[in-house]
């Protein structure tokens, strides 16, 4: 289901609760909502669609991928970025890392760990910040 985008900072600044198997539909809603905003957005967190769960989606090639309960377990090569957000107006500075490793659960809620670099790493960091209630 395509959901409206939350733009109220007070709602976005709450730390999200862990996601569980009962939240699989949230992952599908994130995929659907990102698909309609793909021209202006490359990632989303569940709180951006009004669900306070630790789930994110990010663009990957022509598709997108969902992560439940993601956490960065390693990071290296810090840099300063300028980022925008579909839930906020304008751009803001953010400290990011060129290389990260993320531990997360997939749609079957199996734990995985994967490394990311560059633009994809930056998107994931932005969305994980959302799950912590951190806005750029």
N, C-alpha and C positions, 0 to 999 in steps of 0.2 A: 504494500500500500504506500502511496506517495503521501508523505506527511508535511505539514507546514513547518517552516524554519523558525525556530525560537530566536528572538532578538533581544530578549530581556536579560541584561547582565546578571541580575540577582539569581535567576534560574540557572544560568550557565556557570556560575561560580560555586555551585555545590559539588562536592566530591561525589562521584557516582558509586553505587553499590555494585558488588560483584554480580556478574551475569551467570545464569545457569541454563540448563537444557530447556527450561520453560520459556527462555527468551530468544529462541531461534527465530521467531517471527520478527523480532527487532532487527536481526541481521538482514532479513529479507526486505524489511521496510527501509533500512539504510541503503541497500543496493538500489531499490526502486527510486528513492528520493534523490540519491546521487545521480542516477541516470538522467533525470529530468533537469538537473542543475549542472550537468557535465561541462557545459560551455563556460561556466563561471566558477566552478568549484572542482577540486581534485580530491577532497576527503571530507569526512564528517564523523562526528561522534554522536552517540545516541542522545546525549542531552540537547543536541542541536535540533532534534525532532521531538523533544518533549519527554524523553524516556531517560530516567536517571539510573542507567546501567552502564557497566564498563564494556562498551562495545564500540568499535570503530570500523569504518570502511575507507578504502583509499583506491584511487585509480591505479590500474596496472595494465599497461598496454591498451588494448581496446576494451578491456573489461574492468572489473574491480574485485577487491578481495575484502572479506570481513575477518576481523580478529575479535575474539571475546577475551576479556580480562588481560589485555596486553600490558607487558611491563618491559622496560628497557633494562637489560642485564649487563650490557657493556656499551661503552661509547668512547669514541676517540676523534681527534682532529676537530676541535671546536672552531666555530666561525660565527660571525655576526650576519644576520639575515634581516630582510624587511618583508613582512608577511601581511597578507590580507585574510579576511575570514568572512564567510557568507553571513554569519550572525552579527558582524560588527561593520561599521563604516570605516573606510580608509585603511591605511596600512600602519603597522607598528614594528619597532625593532624587536628581534628575538635572538637569543643565543641558541645555536643549534650545533650538531655534531655531524661530520661528513660520513662517519661509519657508526652503525649501531647494531646490536644484537637484541632481538626481541623474543621474549617467551610469551606465548599466547595459546589460546584454545581455538580450535577450528569449529566448524558446524557440528561435528560429532562430539565436541567438547573433549577431544584428545589434546594433550599438551604437546606443543612443538616449540622449537627454537630455531630462529632463522636470522641471518645477517642481511642488512640492507645498506646501501650507499647512496650518496648524492641526493637527487631530488626526491626519490621515494623515501629515503631516510628522513628527510626534512618534513615531508607530509605526515609520516607516522608520528614523529615527535610532536608536531602541532596537535594532532588528534589525541594522542595520549595525554598531553597537557589538559585538553578539554575534560577527559575523564577524571582528572584531579581537581577540576574547578579552576584551572589556571587559564586566564585569557591573555592573548598577546597585548 
